Amino acid sequence: MRLVYSKTASNDLNNLNPKLALRILNKLEWFLKTPNPLSFATPLANMLPATHRFRIGNYRAIIELRKSKEEIWILSIKHRKEIYN
């Protein structure tokens, strides 16, 4: 599997404190290196095209799983108070 960042997710990371952005990127890479990265993800309902979310401290990474291409698309990364609005 591989991670693909949407333009929105890239902008979200660029707007964060650099240390925090690096921490989030490192955690996402760590999830990817595990045998089953989705064991750390929570399924989402009613947020199409998003299918799951990763929890990284107080931040959430909203993802779309594309099984046909073995890709995890990071759609958005925001604070937990902002992500579901």
PyMOL Python script that loads the backbone (N, CA, C, O; Angstrom):
from pymol import cmd

cmd.read_pdbstr("""\
ATOM      1  N   MET A   1       0.830  -1.191   0.000  1.00  0.00           N
ATOM      2  CA  MET A   1       0.000   0.000   0.000  1.00  0.00           C
ATOM      3  C   MET A   1       0.868   1.245   0.000  1.00  0.00           C
ATOM      4  O   MET A   1       2.031   1.223   0.401  1.00  0.00           O
ATOM      5  N   ARG A   2       0.263   2.332  -0.463  1.00  0.00           N
ATOM      6  CA  ARG A   2       0.973   3.606  -0.439  1.00  0.00           C
ATOM      7  C   ARG A   2       0.004   4.726  -0.093  1.00  0.00           C
ATOM      8  O   ARG A   2      -1.204   4.613  -0.301  1.00  0.00           O
ATOM      9  N   LEU A   3       0.553   5.796   0.432  1.00  0.00           N
ATOM     10  CA  LEU A   3      -0.239   6.974   0.785  1.00  0.00           C
ATOM     11  C   LEU A   3      -0.208   7.976  -0.357  1.00  0.00           C
ATOM     12  O   LEU A   3       0.833   8.199  -0.974  1.00  0.00           O
ATOM     13  N   VAL A   4      -1.352   8.574  -0.631  1.00  0.00           N
ATOM     14  CA  VAL A   4      -1.462   9.642  -1.625  1.00  0.00           C
ATOM     15  C   VAL A   4      -2.182  10.800  -0.936  1.00  0.00           C
ATOM     16  O   VAL A   4      -3.251  10.615  -0.354  1.00  0.00           O
ATOM     17  N   TYR A   5      -1.597  11.984  -1.004  1.00  0.00           N
ATOM     18  CA  TYR A   5      -2.164  13.159  -0.346  1.00  0.00           C
ATOM     19  C   TYR A   5      -2.913  14.010  -1.353  1.00  0.00           C
ATOM     20  O   TYR A   5      -2.382  14.347  -2.411  1.00  0.00           O
ATOM     21  N   SER A   6      -4.149  14.358  -1.023  1.00  0.00           N
ATOM     22  CA  SER A   6      -4.920  15.261  -1.877  1.00  0.00           C
ATOM     23  C   SER A   6      -4.376  16.679  -1.720  1.00  0.00           C
ATOM     24  O   SER A   6      -3.595  16.960  -0.811  1.00  0.00           O
ATOM     25  N   LYS A   7      -4.794  17.554  -2.608  1.00  0.00           N
ATOM     26  CA  LYS A   7      -4.360  18.952  -2.531  1.00  0.00           C
ATOM     27  C   LYS A   7      -4.845  19.579  -1.221  1.00  0.00           C
ATOM     28  O   LYS A   7      -4.125  20.362  -0.601  1.00  0.00           O
ATOM     29  N   THR A   8      -6.051  19.238  -0.807  1.00  0.00           N
ATOM     30  CA  THR A   8      -6.604  19.756   0.451  1.00  0.00           C
ATOM     31  C   THR A   8      -5.767  19.298   1.638  1.00  0.00           C
ATOM     32  O   THR A   8      -5.457  20.094   2.524  1.00  0.00           O
ATOM     33  N   ALA A   9      -5.401  18.022   1.661  1.00  0.00           N
ATOM     34  CA  ALA A   9      -4.592  17.498   2.761  1.00  0.00           C
ATOM     35  C   ALA A   9      -3.217  18.156   2.781  1.00  0.00           C
ATOM     36  O   ALA A   9      -2.698  18.464   3.854  1.00  0.00           O
ATOM     37  N   SER A  10      -2.630  18.374   1.627  1.00  0.00           N
ATOM     38  CA  SER A  10      -1.330  19.056   1.553  1.00  0.00           C
ATOM     39  C   SER A  10      -1.432  20.472   2.100  1.00  0.00           C
ATOM     40  O   SER A  10      -0.555  20.924   2.836  1.00  0.00           O
ATOM     41  N   ASN A  11      -2.506  21.171   1.739  1.00  0.00           N
ATOM     42  CA  ASN A  11      -2.718  22.524   2.262  1.00  0.00           C
ATOM     43  C   ASN A  11      -2.941  22.502   3.769  1.00  0.00           C
ATOM     44  O   ASN A  11      -2.436  23.368   4.483  1.00  0.00           O
ATOM     45  N   ASP A  12      -3.693  21.517   4.257  1.00  0.00           N
ATOM     46  CA  ASP A  12      -3.911  21.384   5.692  1.00  0.00           C
ATOM     47  C   ASP A  12      -2.583  21.227   6.431  1.00  0.00           C
ATOM     48  O   ASP A  12      -2.368  21.855   7.468  1.00  0.00           O
ATOM     49  N   LEU A  13      -1.699  20.391   5.897  1.00  0.00           N
ATOM     50  CA  LEU A  13      -0.389  20.178   6.526  1.00  0.00           C
ATOM     51  C   LEU A  13       0.465  21.443   6.480  1.00  0.00           C
ATOM     52  O   LEU A  13       1.158  21.761   7.446  1.00  0.00           O
ATOM     53  N   ASN A  14       0.416  22.156   5.369  1.00  0.00           N
ATOM     54  CA  ASN A  14       1.208  23.381   5.234  1.00  0.00           C
ATOM     55  C   ASN A  14       0.758  24.474   6.198  1.00  0.00           C
ATOM     56  O   ASN A  14       1.551  25.343   6.562  1.00  0.00           O
ATOM     57  N   ASN A  15      -0.498  24.439   6.611  1.00  0.00           N
ATOM     58  CA  ASN A  15      -1.031  25.447   7.525  1.00  0.00           C
ATOM     59  C   ASN A  15      -0.764  25.122   8.992  1.00  0.00           C
ATOM     60  O   ASN A  15      -1.054  25.938   9.867  1.00  0.00           O
ATOM     61  N   LEU A  16      -0.219  23.950   9.267  1.00  0.00           N
ATOM     62  CA  LEU A  16       0.071  23.548  10.644  1.00  0.00           C
ATOM     63  C   LEU A  16       1.480  23.956  11.052  1.00  0.00           C
ATOM     64  O   LEU A  16       2.328  24.247  10.208  1.00  0.00           O
ATOM     65  N   ASN A  17       1.712  23.973  12.347  1.00  0.00           N
ATOM     66  CA  ASN A  17       3.051  24.144  12.892  1.00  0.00           C
ATOM     67  C   ASN A  17       3.941  23.046  12.291  1.00  0.00           C
ATOM     68  O   ASN A  17       3.519  21.891  12.248  1.00  0.00           O
ATOM     69  N   PRO A  18       5.153  23.366  11.829  1.00  0.00           N
ATOM     70  CA  PRO A  18       6.007  22.359  11.185  1.00  0.00           C
ATOM     71  C   PRO A  18       6.280  21.120  12.056  1.00  0.00           C
ATOM     72  O   PRO A  18       6.334  20.006  11.535  1.00  0.00           O
ATOM     73  N   LYS A  19       6.451  21.300  13.358  1.00  0.00           N
ATOM     74  CA  LYS A  19       6.690  20.142  14.227  1.00  0.00           C
ATOM     75  C   LYS A  19       5.463  19.234  14.267  1.00  0.00           C
ATOM     76  O   LYS A  19       5.588  18.010  14.233  1.00  0.00           O
ATOM     77  N   LEU A  20       4.288  19.833  14.338  1.00  0.00           N
ATOM     78  CA  LEU A  20       3.053  19.066  14.369  1.00  0.00           C
ATOM     79  C   LEU A  20       2.830  18.352  13.038  1.00  0.00           C
ATOM     80  O   LEU A  20       2.434  17.187  13.016  1.00  0.00           O
ATOM     81  N   ALA A  21       3.080  19.039  11.942  1.00  0.00           N
ATOM     82  CA  ALA A  21       2.923  18.435  10.619  1.00  0.00           C
ATOM     83  C   ALA A  21       3.859  17.240  10.463  1.00  0.00           C
ATOM     84  O   ALA A  21       3.463  16.211   9.917  1.00  0.00           O
ATOM     85  N   LEU A  22       5.098  17.369  10.938  1.00  0.00           N
ATOM     86  CA  LEU A  22       6.048  16.265  10.857  1.00  0.00           C
ATOM     87  C   LEU A  22       5.589  15.087  11.706  1.00  0.00           C
ATOM     88  O   LEU A  22       5.723  13.933  11.299  1.00  0.00           O
ATOM     89  N   ARG A  23       5.049  15.376  12.885  1.00  0.00           N
ATOM     90  CA  ARG A  23       4.536  14.315  13.762  1.00  0.00           C
ATOM     91  C   ARG A  23       3.397  13.552  13.078  1.00  0.00           C
ATOM     92  O   ARG A  23       3.334  12.324  13.151  1.00  0.00           O
ATOM     93  N   ILE A  24       2.506  14.280  12.421  1.00  0.00           N
ATOM     94  CA  ILE A  24       1.383  13.650  11.718  1.00  0.00           C
ATOM     95  C   ILE A  24       1.889  12.806  10.553  1.00  0.00           C
ATOM     96  O   ILE A  24       1.438  11.675  10.371  1.00  0.00           O
ATOM     97  N   LEU A  25       2.816  13.338   9.767  1.00  0.00           N
ATOM     98  CA  LEU A  25       3.372  12.584   8.644  1.00  0.00           C
ATOM     99  C   LEU A  25       4.073  11.309   9.114  1.00  0.00           C
ATOM    100  O   LEU A  25       3.916  10.247   8.512  1.00  0.00           O
ATOM    101  N   ASN A  26       4.845  11.427  10.192  1.00  0.00           N
ATOM    102  CA  ASN A  26       5.534  10.251  10.726  1.00  0.00           C
ATOM    103  C   ASN A  26       4.553   9.182  11.195  1.00  0.00           C
ATOM    104  O   ASN A  26       4.782   7.991  10.984  1.00  0.00           O
ATOM    105  N   LYS A  27       3.468   9.603  11.827  1.00  0.00           N
ATOM    106  CA  LYS A  27       2.466   8.650  12.307  1.00  0.00           C
ATOM    107  C   LYS A  27       1.750   7.974  11.150  1.00  0.00           C
ATOM    108  O   LYS A  27       1.488   6.772  11.203  1.00  0.00           O
ATOM    109  N   LEU A  28       1.430   8.727  10.105  1.00  0.00           N
ATOM    110  CA  LEU A  28       0.792   8.124   8.933  1.00  0.00           C
ATOM    111  C   LEU A  28       1.711   7.103   8.272  1.00  0.00           C
ATOM    112  O   LEU A  28       1.254   6.040   7.851  1.00  0.00           O
ATOM    113  N   GLU A  29       2.996   7.414   8.177  1.00  0.00           N
ATOM    114  CA  GLU A  29       3.962   6.461   7.619  1.00  0.00           C
ATOM    115  C   GLU A  29       4.079   5.226   8.513  1.00  0.00           C
ATOM    116  O   GLU A  29       4.217   4.108   8.016  1.00  0.00           O
ATOM    117  N   TRP A  30       4.023   5.427   9.823  1.00  0.00           N
ATOM    118  CA  TRP A  30       4.085   4.299  10.754  1.00  0.00           C
ATOM    119  C   TRP A  30       2.875   3.386  10.552  1.00  0.00           C
ATOM    120  O   TRP A  30       3.015   2.164  10.520  1.00  0.00           O
ATOM    121  N   PHE A  31       1.674   3.990  10.415  1.00  0.00           N
ATOM    122  CA  PHE A  31       0.482   3.185  10.152  1.00  0.00           C
ATOM    123  C   PHE A  31       0.693   2.343   8.901  1.00  0.00           C
ATOM    124  O   PHE A  31       0.365   1.156   8.886  1.00  0.00           O
ATOM    125  N   LEU A  32       1.236   2.949   7.856  1.00  0.00           N
ATOM    126  CA  LEU A  32       1.411   2.274   6.575  1.00  0.00           C
ATOM    127  C   LEU A  32       2.386   1.103   6.671  1.00  0.00           C
ATOM    128  O   LEU A  32       2.225   0.112   5.958  1.00  0.00           O
ATOM    129  N   LYS A  33       3.388   1.198   7.534  1.00  0.00           N
ATOM    130  CA  LYS A  33       4.402   0.148   7.657  1.00  0.00           C
ATOM    131  C   LYS A  33       3.926  -1.064   8.450  1.00  0.00           C
ATOM    132  O   LYS A  33       4.587  -2.102   8.438  1.00  0.00           O
ATOM    133  N   THR A  34       2.799  -0.952   9.133  1.00  0.00           N
ATOM    134  CA  THR A  34       2.276  -2.090   9.882  1.00  0.00           C
ATOM    135  C   THR A  34       1.634  -3.086   8.918  1.00  0.00           C
ATOM    136  O   THR A  34       1.248  -2.713   7.810  1.00  0.00           O
ATOM    137  N   PRO A  35       1.517  -4.359   9.332  1.00  0.00           N
ATOM    138  CA  PRO A  35       0.923  -5.357   8.428  1.00  0.00           C
ATOM    139  C   PRO A  35      -0.506  -5.030   7.996  1.00  0.00           C
ATOM    140  O   PRO A  35      -0.890  -5.334   6.867  1.00  0.00           O
ATOM    141  N   ASN A  36      -1.292  -4.419   8.871  1.00  0.00           N
ATOM    142  CA  ASN A  36      -2.666  -4.053   8.528  1.00  0.00           C
ATOM    143  C   ASN A  36      -2.943  -2.625   8.990  1.00  0.00           C
ATOM    144  O   ASN A  36      -3.418  -2.424  10.107  1.00  0.00           O
ATOM    145  N   PRO A  37      -2.655  -1.632   8.152  1.00  0.00           N
ATOM    146  CA  PRO A  37      -2.829  -0.239   8.566  1.00  0.00           C
ATOM    147  C   PRO A  37      -4.268   0.108   8.953  1.00  0.00           C
ATOM    148  O   PRO A  37      -4.487   0.991   9.783  1.00  0.00           O
ATOM    149  N   LEU A  38      -5.239  -0.568   8.368  1.00  0.00           N
ATOM    150  CA  LEU A  38      -6.627  -0.239   8.650  1.00  0.00           C
ATOM    151  C   LEU A  38      -7.077  -0.712  10.028  1.00  0.00           C
ATOM    152  O   LEU A  38      -8.176  -0.375  10.469  1.00  0.00           O
ATOM    153  N   SER A  39      -6.242  -1.484  10.707  1.00  0.00           N
ATOM    154  CA  SER A  39      -6.594  -1.870  12.072  1.00  0.00           C
ATOM    155  C   SER A  39      -6.550  -0.647  12.999  1.00  0.00           C
ATOM    156  O   SER A  39      -7.117  -0.681  14.091  1.00  0.00           O
ATOM    157  N   PHE A  40      -5.890   0.416  12.574  1.00  0.00           N
ATOM    158  CA  PHE A  40      -5.809   1.667  13.347  1.00  0.00           C
ATOM    159  C   PHE A  40      -6.839   2.694  12.882  1.00  0.00           C
ATOM    160  O   PHE A  40      -6.944   3.774  13.462  1.00  0.00           O
ATOM    161  N   ALA A  41      -7.592   2.366  11.846  1.00  0.00           N
ATOM    162  CA  ALA A  41      -8.572   3.299  11.279  1.00  0.00           C
ATOM    163  C   ALA A  41      -9.973   2.963  11.781  1.00  0.00           C
ATOM    164  O   ALA A  41     -10.287   1.813  12.088  1.00  0.00           O
ATOM    165  N   THR A  42     -10.792   3.985  11.855  1.00  0.00           N
ATOM    166  CA  THR A  42     -12.185   3.830  12.245  1.00  0.00           C
ATOM    167  C   THR A  42     -13.060   4.085  11.023  1.00  0.00           C
ATOM    168  O   THR A  42     -12.891   5.105  10.355  1.00  0.00           O
ATOM    169  N   PRO A  43     -13.991   3.184  10.716  1.00  0.00           N
ATOM    170  CA  PRO A  43     -14.874   3.415   9.569  1.00  0.00           C
ATOM    171  C   PRO A  43     -15.760   4.641   9.788  1.00  0.00           C
ATOM    172  O   PRO A  43     -16.157   4.938  10.915  1.00  0.00           O
ATOM    173  N   LEU A  44     -16.061   5.340   8.710  1.00  0.00           N
ATOM    174  CA  LEU A  44     -16.921   6.524   8.758  1.00  0.00           C
ATOM    175  C   LEU A  44     -18.224   6.249   8.024  1.00  0.00           C
ATOM    176  O   LEU A  44     -18.257   5.507   7.043  1.00  0.00           O
ATOM    177  N   ALA A  45     -19.284   6.854   8.511  1.00  0.00           N
ATOM    178  CA  ALA A  45     -20.582   6.757   7.842  1.00  0.00           C
ATOM    179  C   ALA A  45     -20.994   8.151   7.378  1.00  0.00           C
ATOM    180  O   ALA A  45     -20.735   9.141   8.062  1.00  0.00           O
ATOM    181  N   ASN A  46     -21.618   8.221   6.247  1.00  0.00           N
ATOM    182  CA  ASN A  46     -22.185   9.474   5.717  1.00  0.00           C
ATOM    183  C   ASN A  46     -21.155  10.565   5.452  1.00  0.00           C
ATOM    184  O   ASN A  46     -21.465  11.746   5.608  1.00  0.00           O
ATOM    185  N   MET A  47     -19.951  10.204   5.059  1.00  0.00           N
ATOM    186  CA  MET A  47     -18.938  11.212   4.710  1.00  0.00           C
ATOM    187  C   MET A  47     -18.291  10.873   3.363  1.00  0.00           C
ATOM    188  O   MET A  47     -17.088  11.066   3.185  1.00  0.00           O
ATOM    189  N   LEU A  48     -19.079  10.374   2.427  1.00  0.00           N
ATOM    190  CA  LEU A  48     -18.512   9.963   1.149  1.00  0.00           C
ATOM    191  C   LEU A  48     -17.795  11.115   0.475  1.00  0.00           C
ATOM    192  O   LEU A  48     -18.278  12.244   0.559  1.00  0.00           O
ATOM    193  N   PRO A  49     -16.690  10.899  -0.175  1.00  0.00           N
ATOM    194  CA  PRO A  49     -16.060   9.643  -0.520  1.00  0.00           C
ATOM    195  C   PRO A  49     -15.178   9.057   0.582  1.00  0.00           C
ATOM    196  O   PRO A  49     -14.600   7.986   0.398  1.00  0.00           O
ATOM    197  N   ALA A  50     -15.066   9.732   1.714  1.00  0.00           N
ATOM    198  CA  ALA A  50     -14.234   9.231   2.806  1.00  0.00           C
ATOM    199  C   ALA A  50     -14.789   7.917   3.333  1.00  0.00           C
ATOM    200  O   ALA A  50     -16.002   7.751   3.465  1.00  0.00           O
ATOM    201  N   THR A  51     -13.894   6.987   3.634  1.00  0.00           N
ATOM    202  CA  THR A  51     -14.320   5.685   4.139  1.00  0.00           C
ATOM    203  C   THR A  51     -13.873   5.444   5.572  1.00  0.00           C
ATOM    204  O   THR A  51     -14.546   4.727   6.312  1.00  0.00           O
ATOM    205  N   HIS A  52     -12.741   6.032   5.982  1.00  0.00           N
ATOM    206  CA  HIS A  52     -12.176   5.805   7.308  1.00  0.00           C
ATOM    207  C   HIS A  52     -11.499   7.073   7.817  1.00  0.00           C
ATOM    208  O   HIS A  52     -11.363   8.060   7.095  1.00  0.00           O
ATOM    209  N   ARG A  53     -11.078   7.021   9.081  1.00  0.00           N
ATOM    210  CA  ARG A  53     -10.275   8.101   9.639  1.00  0.00           C
ATOM    211  C   ARG A  53      -9.185   7.505  10.518  1.00  0.00           C
ATOM    212  O   ARG A  53      -9.377   6.466  11.149  1.00  0.00           O
ATOM    213  N   PHE A  54      -8.046   8.173  10.549  1.00  0.00           N
ATOM    214  CA  PHE A  54      -6.962   7.855  11.471  1.00  0.00           C
ATOM    215  C   PHE A  54      -6.962   8.912  12.568  1.00  0.00           C
ATOM    216  O   PHE A  54      -7.152  10.098  12.298  1.00  0.00           O
ATOM    217  N   ARG A  55      -6.749   8.481  13.793  1.00  0.00           N
ATOM    218  CA  ARG A  55      -6.629   9.406  14.918  1.00  0.00           C
ATOM    219  C   ARG A  55      -5.146   9.618  15.198  1.00  0.00           C
ATOM    220  O   ARG A  55      -4.398   8.657  15.383  1.00  0.00           O
ATOM    221  N   ILE A  56      -4.726  10.877  15.228  1.00  0.00           N
ATOM    222  CA  ILE A  56      -3.341  11.237  15.520  1.00  0.00           C
ATOM    223  C   ILE A  56      -3.397  12.346  16.567  1.00  0.00           C
ATOM    224  O   ILE A  56      -3.443  13.530  16.231  1.00  0.00           O
ATOM    225  N   GLY A  57      -3.393  11.953  17.821  1.00  0.00           N
ATOM    226  CA  GLY A  57      -3.553  12.922  18.900  1.00  0.00           C
ATOM    227  C   GLY A  57      -4.906  13.587  18.785  1.00  0.00           C
ATOM    228  O   GLY A  57      -5.928  12.905  18.701  1.00  0.00           O
ATOM    229  N   ASN A  58      -4.926  14.920  18.779  1.00  0.00           N
ATOM    230  CA  ASN A  58      -6.171  15.666  18.631  1.00  0.00           C
ATOM    231  C   ASN A  58      -6.532  15.929  17.173  1.00  0.00           C
ATOM    232  O   ASN A  58      -7.489  16.649  16.889  1.00  0.00           O
ATOM    233  N   TYR A  59      -5.780  15.355  16.262  1.00  0.00           N
ATOM    234  CA  TYR A  59      -6.013  15.559  14.832  1.00  0.00           C
ATOM    235  C   TYR A  59      -6.570  14.290  14.209  1.00  0.00           C
ATOM    236  O   TYR A  59      -6.346  13.185  14.702  1.00  0.00           O
ATOM    237  N   ARG A  60      -7.299  14.471  13.120  1.00  0.00           N
ATOM    238  CA  ARG A  60      -7.875  13.358  12.389  1.00  0.00           C
ATOM    239  C   ARG A  60      -7.466  13.465  10.927  1.00  0.00           C
ATOM    240  O   ARG A  60      -7.482  14.545  10.336  1.00  0.00           O
ATOM    241  N   ALA A  61      -7.102  12.331  10.362  1.00  0.00           N
ATOM    242  CA  ALA A  61      -6.812  12.239   8.934  1.00  0.00           C
ATOM    243  C   ALA A  61      -7.967  11.472   8.299  1.00  0.00           C
ATOM    244  O   ALA A  61      -8.157  10.287   8.573  1.00  0.00           O
ATOM    245  N   ILE A  62      -8.727  12.142   7.463  1.00  0.00           N
ATOM    246  CA  ILE A  62      -9.853  11.531   6.774  1.00  0.00           C
ATOM    247  C   ILE A  62      -9.304  10.886   5.504  1.00  0.00           C
ATOM    248  O   ILE A  62      -8.618  11.531   4.711  1.00  0.00           O
ATOM    249  N   ILE A  63      -9.620   9.594   5.324  1.00  0.00           N
ATOM    250  CA  ILE A  63      -9.023   8.855   4.210  1.00  0.00           C
ATOM    251  C   ILE A  63     -10.081   8.196   3.342  1.00  0.00           C
ATOM    252  O   ILE A  63     -11.220   7.984   3.756  1.00  0.00           O
ATOM    253  N   GLU A  64      -9.668   7.886   2.140  1.00  0.00           N
ATOM    254  CA  GLU A  64     -10.468   7.079   1.221  1.00  0.00           C
ATOM    255  C   GLU A  64      -9.615   5.888   0.837  1.00  0.00           C
ATOM    256  O   GLU A  64      -8.492   6.050   0.361  1.00  0.00           O
ATOM    257  N   LEU A  65     -10.134   4.713   1.039  1.00  0.00           N
ATOM    258  CA  LEU A  65      -9.413   3.493   0.703  1.00  0.00           C
ATOM    259  C   LEU A  65      -9.775   3.093  -0.716  1.00  0.00           C
ATOM    260  O   LEU A  65     -10.949   2.930  -1.047  1.00  0.00           O
ATOM    261  N   ARG A  66      -8.770   2.938  -1.542  1.00  0.00           N
ATOM    262  CA  ARG A  66      -8.978   2.495  -2.920  1.00  0.00           C
ATOM    263  C   ARG A  66      -8.348   1.120  -3.057  1.00  0.00           C
ATOM    264  O   ARG A  66      -7.146   0.998  -3.294  1.00  0.00           O
ATOM    265  N   LYS A  67      -9.165   0.091  -2.906  1.00  0.00           N
ATOM    266  CA  LYS A  67      -8.668  -1.287  -2.886  1.00  0.00           C
ATOM    267  C   LYS A  67      -8.092  -1.715  -4.226  1.00  0.00           C
ATOM    268  O   LYS A  67      -7.119  -2.468  -4.275  1.00  0.00           O
ATOM    269  N   SER A  68      -8.685  -1.239  -5.310  1.00  0.00           N
ATOM    270  CA  SER A  68      -8.225  -1.678  -6.625  1.00  0.00           C
ATOM    271  C   SER A  68      -6.780  -1.267  -6.891  1.00  0.00           C
ATOM    272  O   SER A  68      -6.046  -1.968  -7.590  1.00  0.00           O
ATOM    273  N   LYS A  69      -6.377  -0.127  -6.330  1.00  0.00           N
ATOM    274  CA  LYS A  69      -5.021   0.359  -6.579  1.00  0.00           C
ATOM    275  C   LYS A  69      -4.112   0.211  -5.364  1.00  0.00           C
ATOM    276  O   LYS A  69      -2.946   0.603  -5.407  1.00  0.00           O
ATOM    277  N   GLU A  70      -4.649  -0.362  -4.267  1.00  0.00           N
ATOM    278  CA  GLU A  70      -3.865  -0.510  -3.052  1.00  0.00           C
ATOM    279  C   GLU A  70      -3.331   0.838  -2.575  1.00  0.00           C
ATOM    280  O   GLU A  70      -2.173   0.961  -2.176  1.00  0.00           O
ATOM    281  N   GLU A  71      -4.203   1.842  -2.625  1.00  0.00           N
ATOM    282  CA  GLU A  71      -3.813   3.189  -2.210  1.00  0.00           C
ATOM    283  C   GLU A  71      -4.708   3.669  -1.074  1.00  0.00           C
ATOM    284  O   GLU A  71      -5.899   3.361  -1.014  1.00  0.00           O
ATOM    285  N   ILE A  72      -4.096   4.428  -0.182  1.00  0.00           N
ATOM    286  CA  ILE A  72      -4.842   5.137   0.846  1.00  0.00           C
ATOM    287  C   ILE A  72      -4.721   6.619   0.513  1.00  0.00           C
ATOM    288  O   ILE A  72      -3.630   7.187   0.569  1.00  0.00           O
ATOM    289  N   TRP A  73      -5.839   7.238   0.169  1.00  0.00           N
ATOM    290  CA  TRP A  73      -5.862   8.661  -0.164  1.00  0.00           C
ATOM    291  C   TRP A  73      -6.161   9.448   1.096  1.00  0.00           C
ATOM    292  O   TRP A  73      -7.192   9.230   1.734  1.00  0.00           O
ATOM    293  N   ILE A  74      -5.281  10.354   1.459  1.00  0.00           N
ATOM    294  CA  ILE A  74      -5.505  11.255   2.582  1.00  0.00           C
ATOM    295  C   ILE A  74      -6.268  12.453   2.023  1.00  0.00           C
ATOM    296  O   ILE A  74      -5.732  13.223   1.226  1.00  0.00           O
ATOM    297  N   LEU A  75      -7.521  12.603   2.445  1.00  0.00           N
ATOM    298  CA  LEU A  75      -8.373  13.659   1.893  1.00  0.00           C
ATOM    299  C   LEU A  75      -8.266  14.959   2.669  1.00  0.00           C
ATOM    300  O   LEU A  75      -8.294  16.038   2.077  1.00  0.00           O
ATOM    301  N   SER A  76      -8.142  14.868   4.004  1.00  0.00           N
ATOM    302  CA  SER A  76      -8.092  16.063   4.833  1.00  0.00           C
ATOM    303  C   SER A  76      -7.462  15.729   6.174  1.00  0.00           C
ATOM    304  O   SER A  76      -7.605  14.614   6.675  1.00  0.00           O
ATOM    305  N   ILE A  77      -6.762  16.703   6.756  1.00  0.00           N
ATOM    306  CA  ILE A  77      -6.152  16.555   8.073  1.00  0.00           C
ATOM    307  C   ILE A  77      -6.473  17.821   8.856  1.00  0.00           C
ATOM    308  O   ILE A  77      -6.019  18.911   8.509  1.00  0.00           O
ATOM    309  N   LYS A  78      -7.258  17.664   9.912  1.00  0.00           N
ATOM    310  CA  LYS A  78      -7.656  18.828  10.709  1.00  0.00           C
ATOM    311  C   LYS A  78      -7.809  18.440  12.163  1.00  0.00           C
ATOM    312  O   LYS A  78      -7.810  17.260  12.515  1.00  0.00           O
ATOM    313  N   HIS A  79      -7.940  19.464  13.008  1.00  0.00           N
ATOM    314  CA  HIS A  79      -8.201  19.248  14.436  1.00  0.00           C
ATOM    315  C   HIS A  79      -9.559  18.576  14.579  1.00  0.00           C
ATOM    316  O   HIS A  79     -10.454  18.781  13.759  1.00  0.00           O
ATOM    317  N   ARG A  80      -9.700  17.784  15.614  1.00  0.00           N
ATOM    318  CA  ARG A  80     -10.933  17.015  15.785  1.00  0.00           C
ATOM    319  C   ARG A  80     -12.173  17.895  15.914  1.00  0.00           C
ATOM    320  O   ARG A  80     -13.274  17.451  15.589  1.00  0.00           O
ATOM    321  N   LYS A  81     -12.018  19.126  16.380  1.00  0.00           N
ATOM    322  CA  LYS A  81     -13.175  20.035  16.512  1.00  0.00           C
ATOM    323  C   LYS A  81     -13.622  20.584  15.159  1.00  0.00           C
ATOM    324  O   LYS A  81     -14.763  21.025  15.014  1.00  0.00           O
ATOM    325  N   GLU A  82     -12.735  20.559  14.177  1.00  0.00           N
ATOM    326  CA  GLU A  82     -13.034  21.151  12.873  1.00  0.00           C
ATOM    327  C   GLU A  82     -13.363  20.142  11.786  1.00  0.00           C
ATOM    328  O   GLU A  82     -14.049  20.481  10.822  1.00  0.00           O
ATOM    329  N   ILE A  83     -12.896  18.929  11.918  1.00  0.00           N
ATOM    330  CA  ILE A  83     -12.907  17.981  10.809  1.00  0.00           C
ATOM    331  C   ILE A  83     -14.308  17.543  10.377  1.00  0.00           C
ATOM    332  O   ILE A  83     -14.538  17.309   9.191  1.00  0.00           O
ATOM    333  N   TYR A  84     -15.236  17.430  11.311  1.00  0.00           N
ATOM    334  CA  TYR A  84     -16.548  16.891  10.972  1.00  0.00           C
ATOM    335  C   TYR A  84     -17.571  17.950  10.613  1.00  0.00           C
ATOM    336  O   TYR A  84     -18.732  17.617  10.376  1.00  0.00           O
ATOM    337  N   ASN A  85     -17.179  19.218  10.563  1.00  0.00           N
ATOM    338  CA  ASN A  85     -18.116  20.296  10.221  1.00  0.00           C
ATOM    339  C   ASN A  85     -18.298  20.417   8.733  1.00  0.00           C
ATOM    340  O   ASN A  85     -19.053  21.273   8.271  1.00  0.00           O
TER     341      ASN A  85
END
""", "prot")
cmd.dss("prot")
cmd.show_as("cartoon", "prot")
cmd.util.cbc("prot")
cmd.orient("prot")
